[in-house]
Amino acid sequence: MNNNSGYDESCMDDGAWDSLFKMAENAEYESDFEGQVASGYDMPVCDNVAFQENEPKKNKSYRTPEEALKVLFGYEAFRPGQKEVIDNILSGRDVFAVMPTGAGKSVCYQIPAMLLPGITIVISPLISLMQDQVKALNEAGIPAAFINSSLSENMFYETVNRARQGVYKIIYVAPERLVTDSFLELAQNIRISMLTVDEAHCISEWGHDFRPEYRRIRPIINEIGKAPVIALTATATPKVRMDIQKNLGMQDAQEFKSSFNRPNLYYEVRSKTNNIDRDIIKFIKANPGKSGIIYCLSRKKVEELAEVLQANGINARAYHAGMDSATRTANQDGFLKEDIDVIVATIAFGMGIDKPDVRFVIHYDIPKSLEGYYQETGRAGRDGGEGQCITFYSNKDLQKLEKFMQGKPVAEQEIGKQLLLETAAYAESSICRIVFFTFF
C-alpha cells in the first residue's frame, strides 16, 4: 500500500512478495480493465495498462536515436549531453551520467530502451516518480509498467505475466522489490537490455537522500546476469560520485558530467528576520500569477505558511508527506495545471515533477546540504526562462539542524555536520554563489 513518505515500504515482507510472484506464474492470463477501474482502483492500476489506450510503438523499428526521439517524444534534436550518453549505452558500455535537473536524464535511457531488444529495468526510489514516468510513457504509446507496493494484488499478477510475455519495454522497480528472491527469478527469465539506477546519489552516505536499500543493488545486478548498467543523478559532489561508482562496481564506466551553470537562474541569500513572512508575501505580490515553490523544513511550518499566504490573498496550498494521499495529489495536480500559483512544501515535493515554468523557488529555512539545495532550486526555469532562487538564512537554523542530528549514529552526525558547514559557507560567502555549484 502507499505510505505517507512516498517510499516503497510495504507492509508485506519478502516472503509475501515471493508468494505473489509464484502465484502470478500460474495465474491464467485474463483481464477486465473496465471492471477494475469501475471497482474503484486508483491511478497505479490504470497506469500499468494505460498503454492499451494508445498505439503501442514497441515493435516499430527505429534506424537512429534521432528518429526515435522525433517519433516518440516529438523533439527535433537532443539536448546537450544526451546523445553522447545514448551512443555509449547503445555500444554496450556501463555509463555514469551526472546531469542537472531539467537536462533530460530520462531520455538517456528511454531512447536506448526502444532501440535495444529486451526490457529495460529502472530502479527508482519514489512511488510517485515511477507513476508519473510510467503514465507519461504510456501516453506516448511506449509500453511501460512499475512494480512497487502501490499495486493491487490483481494488478501485480497482471504486470508479472505481461513482463514474462515481453509486453513491456521499460519496467520501473522500487529497490525494496528488486532485492526479493522472486523478482530475481523473474529478472533471470526475461531478456534485459540494461539496468538503470535512477537518482543514484541515494546509494551514497554523503548524498542528500541516502537510501540503505540502494547498497544492495550491485549484488542483485551480479545475479541477474550481464547487462549494461546506467547510473543517473542530478547532483553529485566528487565524494558522492566516487561512492556511487564504488558501490555499483562502475569504476570503469564511461562518465559524463554536464555543466551545472544555469545562467537563467538567479541565486540570492537573504537574512532571516522576524519579518520573513511579510518579505515572502511582498515578493510574491510583486510577481503576480507566477508559479513558485516554497520549501520549509517542518510540516508544521508548511501548513502555517500556506495559511498565512492564503489569508493574504495568495493562491497557495500545502504539500507534505503527512497529508492524506488525496489532498497531496489534488494540490500537486492543481499546481501542475496552474490552478494553484504557489506550493508550500517539505522536500517530499518536487522529485520527478515536470513543470517547466516555475519562476521562483524560496527556501524558508537553510537546506541541509548544497546538493539537495541545488536539486530543489533546479526546479525553477526548466523552460529556459528566468528563475529566482532565494534562501533565507540565520545562524539559528544551523543550530536547529545540528540539534536534530543528536542521537543519530556518530558517522551520520559527522557527515551531516560536514554538509552543514558547506551550506553555511555558501550562505555566508561574498563571491558569486553559482561558483559553489561548479564543484559538483
C-alpha positions as CSV (number, residue, x, y, z in Angstrom):
1,M,0.0,0.0,0.0
2,N,1.1,3.6,-0.4
3,N,2.7,5.1,2.7
4,N,3.0,8.8,3.6
5,S,6.6,9.2,2.6
6,G,6.1,8.0,-1.0
7,Y,8.9,5.5,-0.4
8,D,8.1,1.9,-1.1
9,E,7.9,0.4,2.4
10,S,5.3,-2.2,2.0
11,C,3.7,-4.0,5.0
12,M,4.3,-7.2,3.1
13,D,7.6,-8.9,3.9
14,D,9.8,-10.6,1.2
15,G,8.0,-14.0,1.8
16,A,4.7,-12.4,0.9
17,W,6.0,-10.9,-2.2
18,D,7.7,-14.2,-3.1
19,S,4.3,-15.9,-2.8
20,L,2.7,-13.3,-5.0
21,F,5.3,-13.9,-7.7
22,K,4.8,-17.7,-7.6
23,M,1.0,-17.3,-7.8
24,A,1.5,-14.9,-10.7
25,E,3.5,-17.5,-12.6
26,N,0.5,-19.9,-12.6
27,A,-2.3,-17.3,-12.9
28,E,-4.4,-17.6,-16.1
29,Y,-3.9,-14.5,-18.3
30,E,-7.2,-12.7,-18.3
31,S,-8.2,-9.1,-17.8
32,D,-11.2,-6.9,-17.2
33,F,-9.8,-3.4,-17.3
34,E,-13.1,-1.5,-17.3
35,G,-14.2,-3.6,-14.3
36,Q,-11.1,-2.8,-12.4
37,V,-11.5,0.9,-12.9
38,A,-15.2,0.8,-12.1
39,S,-14.3,-1.1,-8.9
40,G,-12.5,1.9,-7.5
41,Y,-8.9,1.1,-8.3
42,D,-6.7,4.2,-8.1
43,M,-4.3,5.5,-10.7
44,P,-1.5,3.0,-10.3
45,V,-3.8,0.2,-11.5
46,C,-4.7,2.2,-14.6
47,D,-1.1,3.2,-15.3
48,N,0.2,-0.3,-15.9
49,V,-2.4,-1.0,-18.6
50,A,-3.0,2.5,-20.0
51,F,-0.8,1.9,-23.0
52,Q,-3.6,-0.1,-24.5
53,E,-5.5,3.2,-25.0
54,N,-2.7,4.4,-27.3
55,E,-0.9,2.7,-30.2
56,P,2.0,0.7,-28.7
57,K,5.2,1.6,-30.5
58,K,7.5,-1.1,-29.1
59,N,7.6,-3.1,-32.3
60,K,8.4,-0.2,-34.5
61,S,11.9,-0.3,-35.9
62,Y,13.9,2.9,-35.5
63,R,17.0,3.4,-37.6
64,T,18.6,6.1,-35.3
65,P,18.2,7.6,-31.9
66,E,17.1,10.8,-33.6
67,E,14.3,9.1,-35.4
68,A,13.1,7.5,-32.1
69,L,13.3,10.9,-30.4
70,K,11.2,12.5,-33.1
71,V,8.5,9.8,-33.3
72,L,8.2,9.1,-29.6
73,F,8.6,12.5,-28.0
74,G,8.3,15.0,-30.8
75,Y,11.7,16.6,-30.4
76,E,13.9,17.5,-33.4
77,A,17.2,17.4,-31.6
78,F,18.8,16.1,-28.4
79,R,19.7,18.4,-25.6
80,P,23.4,18.9,-24.8
81,G,25.0,15.8,-23.4
82,Q,22.1,13.4,-24.2
83,K,23.4,12.0,-27.5
84,E,26.8,11.1,-26.1
85,V,25.3,9.2,-23.2
86,I,22.9,7.4,-25.5
87,D,25.6,6.4,-28.0
88,N,27.7,4.8,-25.2
89,I,24.7,2.9,-23.9
90,L,23.9,1.6,-27.3
91,S,27.5,0.4,-27.7
92,G,27.0,-1.8,-24.6
93,R,29.1,0.2,-22.1
94,D,28.4,1.0,-18.5
95,V,27.6,4.7,-18.1
96,F,27.6,7.1,-15.2
97,A,25.9,10.4,-16.0
98,V,25.6,13.5,-13.8
99,M,23.2,15.9,-15.4
100,P,21.4,18.9,-13.7
101,T,17.7,19.0,-13.2
102,G,16.0,19.8,-16.5
103,A,18.8,18.3,-18.7
104,G,16.6,15.3,-19.7
105,K,18.2,12.4,-17.9
106,S,15.2,10.1,-18.5
107,V,15.5,10.3,-22.3
108,C,19.1,9.0,-21.9
109,Y,17.7,5.5,-21.1
110,Q,14.2,5.7,-22.6
111,I,15.5,6.1,-26.2
112,P,18.0,3.2,-25.9
113,A,15.3,1.1,-24.3
114,M,13.2,1.4,-27.5
115,L,16.2,0.6,-29.8
116,L,17.5,-2.4,-27.9
117,P,15.9,-5.8,-27.7
118,G,14.5,-6.8,-24.3
119,I,13.3,-4.9,-21.3
120,T,15.0,-2.1,-19.5
121,I,14.8,-2.3,-15.7
122,V,14.8,1.1,-14.0
123,I,15.5,1.2,-10.2
124,S,13.7,4.3,-8.8
125,P,13.3,5.4,-5.2
126,L,9.8,7.1,-5.2
127,I,6.4,5.6,-5.9
128,S,5.1,8.9,-7.2
129,L,8.1,9.3,-9.5
130,M,7.5,5.9,-11.0
131,Q,3.8,6.5,-11.5
132,D,4.5,9.8,-13.3
133,Q,7.1,8.3,-15.6
134,V,5.0,5.3,-16.5
135,K,2.0,7.4,-17.1
136,A,3.9,9.7,-19.5
137,L,5.5,6.8,-21.4
138,N,2.1,5.0,-21.7
139,E,0.6,8.2,-23.1
140,A,3.4,8.3,-25.7
141,G,2.5,4.8,-26.7
142,I,5.5,3.2,-25.0
143,P,4.5,0.0,-23.0
144,A,5.9,0.6,-19.5
145,A,5.0,-0.6,-16.0
146,F,6.1,-0.4,-12.4
147,I,6.4,-2.9,-9.6
148,N,6.1,-1.5,-6.1
149,S,3.8,-1.7,-3.1
150,S,1.1,0.5,-4.6
151,L,-0.1,-2.2,-6.9
152,S,-3.2,-4.2,-6.1
153,E,-2.8,-8.0,-6.0
154,N,-4.6,-8.4,-9.3
155,M,-2.6,-5.7,-11.0
156,F,0.6,-7.3,-9.6
157,Y,-0.3,-10.6,-11.3
158,E,-1.1,-8.8,-14.5
159,T,2.2,-6.9,-14.5
160,V,4.3,-10.0,-13.8
161,N,2.6,-12.0,-16.5
162,R,3.0,-9.3,-19.1
163,A,6.6,-8.9,-18.2
164,R,7.2,-12.6,-18.8
165,Q,5.4,-12.3,-22.2
166,G,7.7,-9.4,-23.2
167,V,4.9,-6.9,-23.4
168,Y,6.8,-4.1,-21.8
169,K,9.9,-2.2,-22.9
170,I,10.5,-0.4,-19.6
171,I,9.8,-1.6,-16.0
172,Y,10.3,0.6,-13.0
173,V,11.0,-1.2,-9.7
174,A,11.5,0.0,-6.2
175,P,14.8,-1.0,-4.6
176,E,12.9,-2.9,-1.9
177,R,11.2,-5.1,-4.6
178,L,14.4,-5.5,-6.5
179,V,16.1,-7.5,-3.7
180,T,13.3,-10.1,-3.3
181,D,14.2,-13.6,-4.5
182,S,11.1,-13.8,-6.7
183,F,11.9,-10.6,-8.6
184,L,15.4,-12.0,-9.1
185,E,13.8,-15.1,-10.5
186,L,11.6,-13.0,-12.8
187,A,14.6,-11.0,-14.0
188,Q,16.6,-14.1,-14.7
189,N,13.8,-15.4,-17.0
190,I,13.3,-12.3,-19.1
191,R,15.7,-10.6,-21.6
192,I,17.1,-7.5,-20.0
193,S,18.6,-4.8,-22.3
194,M,20.0,-2.7,-19.5
195,L,19.7,-1.8,-15.8
196,T,19.2,1.8,-14.9
197,V,19.8,3.2,-11.4
198,D,17.9,6.5,-11.3
199,E,18.6,9.0,-8.5
200,A,21.9,7.2,-8.0
201,H,23.0,9.6,-5.2
202,C,20.7,7.6,-2.9
203,I,23.5,5.0,-2.7
204,S,25.9,7.3,-1.0
205,E,26.0,8.2,2.7
206,W,27.3,11.6,1.5
207,G,24.3,12.1,-0.7
208,H,21.4,14.2,0.4
209,D,18.8,11.3,0.1
210,F,20.7,8.3,1.3
211,R,18.7,5.1,1.0
212,P,20.4,2.0,2.5
213,E,18.4,-0.3,0.1
214,Y,20.5,1.1,-2.7
215,R,23.6,-0.5,-1.3
216,R,22.1,-3.9,-2.1
217,I,21.7,-3.2,-5.8
218,R,25.2,-4.4,-7.0
219,P,24.9,-7.9,-5.7
220,I,21.5,-8.3,-7.4
221,I,22.9,-7.0,-10.7
222,N,25.6,-9.6,-10.5
223,E,23.0,-12.4,-10.0
224,I,20.7,-11.1,-12.8
225,G,23.5,-11.5,-15.4
226,K,25.5,-9.5,-17.8
227,A,23.7,-6.3,-18.9
228,P,24.9,-2.7,-19.2
229,V,24.4,-0.6,-16.0
230,I,23.4,3.0,-16.3
231,A,23.6,5.3,-13.2
232,L,22.0,8.7,-13.3
233,T,21.8,11.6,-10.8
234,A,21.2,15.4,-11.0
235,T,23.7,16.3,-8.3
236,A,26.8,14.6,-7.0
237,T,29.9,16.1,-5.4
238,P,33.3,14.3,-6.1
239,K,32.8,12.3,-2.8
240,V,29.3,11.2,-3.8
241,R,30.5,10.3,-7.4
242,M,33.3,8.1,-6.0
243,D,30.8,6.4,-3.6
244,I,28.3,5.7,-6.4
245,Q,31.0,4.2,-8.7
246,K,32.5,2.1,-5.9
247,N,29.2,0.7,-4.6
248,L,27.8,-0.1,-8.1
249,G,31.1,-1.5,-9.2
250,M,31.3,1.0,-12.0
251,Q,34.9,2.2,-11.7
252,D,35.4,1.5,-15.5
253,A,32.2,3.1,-16.6
254,Q,32.1,6.0,-19.1
255,E,31.5,9.1,-17.0
256,F,29.6,12.1,-18.3
257,K,29.2,15.3,-16.3
258,S,27.2,18.2,-17.7
259,S,27.7,21.9,-16.8
260,F,25.9,22.9,-13.7
261,N,25.9,26.6,-14.6
262,R,22.4,27.6,-15.5
263,P,22.6,31.2,-16.4
264,N,18.8,31.7,-16.3
265,L,18.8,31.1,-12.6
266,Y,19.4,34.0,-10.1
267,Y,20.7,32.9,-6.7
268,E,20.2,35.1,-3.6
269,V,20.7,34.7,0.2
270,R,18.7,37.0,2.5
271,S,18.9,37.4,6.2
272,K,16.1,35.7,8.0
273,T,14.3,38.1,10.3
274,N,11.1,38.1,12.3
275,N,9.5,39.7,9.2
276,I,10.2,36.8,6.9
277,D,6.5,36.0,6.2
278,R,6.0,39.7,5.2
279,D,9.0,39.6,3.0
280,I,7.8,36.5,1.2
281,I,4.3,37.9,0.7
282,K,5.8,41.1,-0.7
283,F,7.9,39.2,-3.1
284,I,5.0,37.0,-4.4
285,K,2.7,40.0,-4.8
286,A,5.5,41.7,-6.8
287,N,5.3,38.6,-9.1
288,P,1.6,38.1,-9.6
289,G,0.4,34.9,-11.3
290,K,3.8,33.3,-11.4
291,S,4.4,29.7,-10.3
292,G,6.6,29.1,-7.3
293,I,7.7,26.6,-4.7
294,I,8.5,27.5,-1.1
295,Y,10.4,24.8,0.9
296,C,10.2,24.6,4.7
297,L,11.9,22.1,6.9
298,S,8.9,21.1,9.1
299,R,5.4,20.1,8.2
300,K,4.0,22.4,10.8
301,K,5.7,25.4,9.2
302,V,4.4,24.3,5.8
303,E,0.8,24.4,7.0
304,E,1.3,27.6,8.9
305,L,2.9,29.5,6.0
306,A,0.3,28.2,3.5
307,E,-2.5,29.6,5.7
308,V,-0.7,32.9,6.1
309,L,-0.3,33.2,2.3
310,Q,-4.0,32.3,1.7
311,A,-5.1,34.9,4.3
312,N,-3.2,37.5,2.3
313,G,-4.9,36.7,-1.0
314,I,-2.2,34.4,-2.4
315,N,-3.4,31.2,-4.3
316,A,-1.2,28.8,-2.3
317,R,-1.5,25.2,-1.0
318,A,0.5,23.0,1.3
319,Y,2.2,19.7,0.5
320,H,4.0,17.3,2.8
321,A,4.2,13.6,3.4
322,G,1.9,13.7,6.5
323,M,-1.1,14.8,4.5
324,D,-3.6,12.3,3.2
325,S,-2.8,11.0,-0.3
326,A,-5.9,12.5,-1.9
327,T,-5.1,16.0,-0.7
328,R,-1.5,15.8,-1.7
329,T,-2.4,14.6,-5.2
330,A,-5.1,17.3,-5.6
331,N,-2.6,20.0,-4.5
332,Q,0.1,18.7,-6.8
333,D,-2.2,18.4,-9.8
334,G,-3.6,21.9,-9.2
335,F,-0.1,23.3,-9.2
336,L,0.8,21.4,-12.4
337,K,-2.4,22.6,-14.1
338,E,-1.8,26.2,-13.0
339,D,-4.9,26.3,-10.8
340,I,-2.6,26.9,-7.9
341,D,0.2,29.5,-8.1
342,V,2.3,28.6,-5.1
343,I,3.1,25.3,-3.3
344,V,4.5,25.4,0.2
345,A,6.2,22.1,0.8
346,T,8.8,20.0,2.5
347,I,11.4,18.3,0.3
348,A,8.9,15.5,-0.2
349,F,7.7,17.7,-3.1
350,G,9.4,18.0,-6.5
351,M,11.3,14.9,-7.4
352,G,10.1,14.0,-10.9
353,I,7.7,16.9,-11.2
354,D,7.9,18.2,-14.7
355,K,6.6,21.8,-14.6
356,P,8.7,23.9,-16.9
357,D,7.5,27.4,-15.9
358,V,8.3,27.6,-12.2
359,R,9.6,31.1,-11.8
360,F,10.8,31.1,-8.2
361,V,12.0,28.7,-5.5
362,I,12.2,30.0,-2.0
363,H,13.8,28.3,0.9
364,Y,12.2,29.4,4.2
365,D,15.0,27.5,6.1
366,I,18.6,26.9,5.2
367,P,18.8,23.5,3.4
368,K,20.7,20.5,5.0
369,S,23.1,20.1,2.0
370,L,24.2,22.0,-1.1
371,E,23.4,19.0,-3.3
372,G,19.8,18.9,-2.1
373,Y,19.6,22.7,-2.4
374,Y,20.8,22.7,-6.0
375,Q,18.4,19.9,-7.0
376,E,15.5,21.8,-5.3
377,T,16.3,25.2,-6.9
378,G,16.9,23.4,-10.2
379,R,13.1,23.0,-10.5
380,A,12.9,26.7,-11.5
381,G,13.3,27.9,-15.0
382,R,13.3,24.5,-16.7
383,D,11.8,26.1,-19.8
384,G,14.9,28.4,-20.1
385,G,13.0,31.4,-18.7
386,E,14.2,33.3,-15.7
387,G,14.1,31.6,-12.3
388,Q,14.7,33.3,-8.9
389,C,16.2,31.2,-6.1
390,I,16.0,32.9,-2.8
391,T,17.2,31.4,0.5
392,F,16.6,32.9,4.0
393,Y,19.5,32.3,6.3
394,S,20.1,32.6,10.0
395,N,22.6,31.0,12.3
396,K,19.7,29.7,14.5
397,D,18.7,27.5,11.6
398,L,22.1,25.8,11.6
399,Q,21.9,25.3,15.4
400,K,18.4,23.8,14.9
401,L,19.6,21.3,12.3
402,E,22.6,20.3,14.4
403,K,20.2,19.6,17.3
404,F,18.1,17.4,15.0
405,M,21.2,15.2,14.4
406,Q,21.7,14.4,18.0
407,G,21.0,10.8,18.8
408,K,21.9,9.6,15.3
409,P,24.9,7.3,14.7
410,V,28.2,9.1,15.1
411,A,29.3,8.6,11.5
412,E,25.9,10.0,10.3
413,Q,26.4,13.0,12.6
414,E,29.9,13.7,11.2
415,I,28.7,13.6,7.6
416,G,25.7,15.8,8.5
417,K,27.9,18.4,10.1
418,Q,30.3,18.4,7.2
419,L,27.3,19.0,4.8
420,L,26.0,21.8,7.0
421,L,29.4,23.5,7.1
422,E,29.4,23.5,3.2
423,T,25.9,25.0,3.3
424,A,26.9,27.7,5.8
425,A,30.0,28.6,3.7
426,Y,27.6,29.1,0.7
427,A,25.2,31.3,2.7
428,E,27.9,33.5,4.2
429,S,30.1,33.8,1.1
430,S,30.6,37.1,-0.6
431,I,31.5,35.6,-4.0
432,C,29.1,34.7,-6.8
433,R,27.1,31.8,-5.5
434,I,26.9,29.9,-8.7
435,V,30.6,29.2,-8.3
436,F,29.9,26.8,-5.5
437,F,27.9,24.6,-7.8
438,T,30.8,24.3,-10.3
439,F,32.4,21.9,-7.8
440,F,29.7,19.3,-8.5
